[in-house]
Amino acid sequence: MTTRSCVFACMLWGVTIASGCSDETYKQTLDEAPAADAGTDAPEQDAAPPKDGGSDAEPPKAVRSLQVRNPYGNVAAVDNLLVDGDFEFSDHDGQYGWLSFSNSSFGLLLETGGLCRSGITCGRLTKNRRMLAYAVAANGQAMDLSLWVKPKDGDCNAVAVYAIGCISNDTPVFAQATPSASAPGSDGWCELSARTPAVSEQPCLYLENSSAEDLLIDDAVLSASSGQARLIPPKVGVEQYARIRATAEEARKRRRF
């Protein structure tokens, strides 16, 4: 074999060996399994649920609550004989459905919003303060009174409530409202109720706070009743009756019409 033939044979043999190695390497690359996330047919993996996504997760804590209130108060009491049983039309001063008295001032104290029981406004009765609410009398009929109070200390007897006469100088006391329970309900409110006999003059409600804490007053309803009322007036202490008379007299002085 000549030198040129030998060189050509060696080159041909090297190309054959290189081609064989390249094919084998390429085949091995194709035979390797694809990565788990490399193909469209890769098996799906369940995603971990969020911490609060399980059925046994605790519900989130409420940040605020939504209440729907009627700005006119308890509109269901269409036969309410009180001028403004819900404080919705009474202001801090002037002749309105409610008046407030103390030894130093006469301004009516009010609260608004979620603190109240009905509507969006209610009255606040502080220590040693008195309130008077105007009403009209049922013609020849007894009257049922319902009024709600919310005492801070939880004592439903902390407020004295009387139905009185607004016109006569001797200020008759017709009835005393008493709570149905000594402790308030789960919402903190106490209902006081009474039945008055048929009266011949304009009635008023007299309220007096004898506790050291504030009280909220709301949703007062006075309506005609077909039932029988106790004709004997309630017993009132001498000092308390003097305050009742003084309050009624002051209301008559401030009355404009």
Secondary structure, DSSP 4 states (H G I P E B T S, - for coil): --HHHHHHHHHHHHHHHHHHHHHHHHHHHHHSPPPTTTSTTPPP-PPPPPTT-STTSPPPPPS-------TT--TT-TT--BS-TTSTT--SSSSSSEEEE-SS--PPPEEEGGGSSSSSEEEEE-TT-EEEEEB---TTSEEEEEEEEEETT--TTSEEEEEEESSSTT--EEEEEEESSSS--TTS-EEEEEEEPP-SS-EEEEEEE-SSS-EEEEEEEEEEESS----SPPP--HHHHHHHHHHHHHHHHH---
